[in-house]
């Protein structure tokens, strides 16, 4: 791969509003006891929200703005007894491009606010994009 100085600009479409404020005490994954959270979107993407419905499963991409970008290997889940593993084989937030990937379920839709379950992102985390979880081929 050629070395380039090419940059890609990502603009958040919203922010996470959550009771989770401290990474050290937050659940590591969405299915580990996360509280309900809100995705609050910018008015510029209002039309993109119009078909979201309660019960839908979504993939939320976030920018893990408090993560380190210089980490290439970690002990999974911070457990020093486990072998060091390259971050591309882990869900560590600390990585060259700290993009978070979260599977959530929609609990409520209220204008520019979407309440979700199973989101382990911290309060204030920028939301980059939202995509539906795809069902079987005959359901698409």
N, C-alpha and C positions, 0 to 999 in steps of 0.2 A: 504494500500500500504506500502510495506516495505521501510524503510529508507536505501538508498544506496548512496555511493559516486561515482557511475558510471557516467562517463562523455562521452559526444558524441562530436566528433570533426567535425566541419563544415568548409569546405574550400570554400571561395568565388570562383565563376567561372567568375566573372566580377565585374564591377563597374558602377554606374550610373554617367553620365555626364549630368548635368542639370543647367539651370540658377537659380534654387532654391538653395539658400545657407543658408537661415535663417528660422528655424522652426516657429518662431513667425509670420512671414509674409507669409509663404507658405500656399496654400490651404490645407484644412484638408482631402479632398477626391479628387480622380482623376477627378471626373466630376464637380469640382468646379473651373474651369478656370486655369487648369495647362498648362504650355507651353510644347511644344514637348521636349523630352529628348532622350538621347542615352544610350543604354546598350552597354558597351564596354567589350568584352569577352577576356579571356585568350586564348592564342594559343592552350593550352592543350584541349580545348573543341570545336575546330573548326569543327570537323565532326558532332557534335551535332547540329550545326546551319544550316546545309546544306539544310534542307527542310522547313525552315521558309520562309514565303512569305508575301508580302504586302497585307494588309487587314485582316490578321489572328488575332484572339483574343487570347491573352495569359494571363496566370496567372504568375506573376513574384513574387518570394519569395525573400525578402531581409532581411538583418540583420540590424535592426535599431540601428546602432552603437552609436548614441548620446542619446538614450532613457535611462531612469532610469529603473533599474531592481528590485527595492524594493517597487514598487507601486502595491497595490492589489485592490484598489478602487479609483474611480475618479468621479467627477461631469461631466457627458457627455458634450463634446465640451468645457470644462472649464467653464460651466455656473453654477454658485453657486446656482441659483434658482432651478436647477434640482436636484433631490435626488442623493445622492452618490450611485454609482453602481459598482459592482465587475467588474474588467477589462475583465474577460472572457465573459462578456455580452456587451462589447464595442469594438470599433476599436482603442482605445487609443494605442499610440506607447509605452507607459510606462507600462511594464508588466514583469513578471519573465523571460520569454524568448522573447525578442523583435523581433519576426519574423514578417516582413511586408508581407501582401498579397495584390497584386495590379492587377486589371484587366486592361489590356492595349490593344491597337490595333497597329499592325505593320504598320508604315508609309513608311519605307525604310529599305533595307538590303544592307550593304556595307561591305563585308568581315566579319571581327570580330565585326562590329558595326551594331546595330539594332536600328533604330529610332522608338520611340513609342509615342503614344498620351495617355493622362490620367494617367500619372505617377506623384504622389505627393511626391516621395522620393527626398531627398536632394542630391546635388552634392557630389559624393564620396561614397555614400551608397553602401556597398557590396551587390552584387547579389549572392544569394545562389543557385537558380534553376529557371527554366522556364518550364511551362507545358501548353499544349493547353487547351483552353476552349472546353469542350465536347459539341457536338451538340446532336441532337436527336439520339436515339438508332440506327435507320436505317442509320444514317450518319457516324457512327464510323468505 
